Amino acid sequence: RFDAQLYFANTSFFKDKIQEFADEKGEQLKLIIIDGESLNNLDSSAIYTLHEVVNYFKRKDIDIAFTGLKGPVRDRMTKSGFVEYVGRNFFFMSIQEAVDNYKAKAIDDFSKNKFGKYVRQSNK
């Protein structure tokens, strides 16, 4: 869990922490879940960094799922094209839902993600 806004000043720290956790798990790692419950803002540098992180782990056949994102954060990810790039089926309301879906091999099946339609919420 990342307990701050993600922006240009801390994107390197964010990448380093994820890499550190991945290195601890080693070859067994198949899924990284980024709990965004405390993530309250992100800027364009953060979106770019998230693209880099997703690409890096995709090349290693490691999936990344996002959980607990707040409306404004989800909206920014959607407007930037990041949600479509990653795939809506990698966004969940809770960590447990992400784990359950992954275990059931349903992470590739958007229709099984019953909360997929809530990935983008309007804050009007």
Sequence and secondary structure as in RCSB ss.txt:
>XXXX:A:sequence
RFDAQLYFANTSFFKDKIQEFADEKGEQLKLIIIDGESLNNLDSSAIYTLHEVVNYFKRKDIDIAFTGLKGPVRD
RMTKSGFVEYVGRNFFFMSIQEAVDNYKAKAIDDFSKNKFGKYVRQSNK
>XXXX:A:secstr
   S B TTTHHHHHHHHHHHHHHHGGG  EEEEE TT   B HHHHHHHHHHHHHHHHTT EEEEES  HHHHH
HHHHTTHHHHH GGGEESSHHHHHHHHHTT TT GGG TTGGGSS    
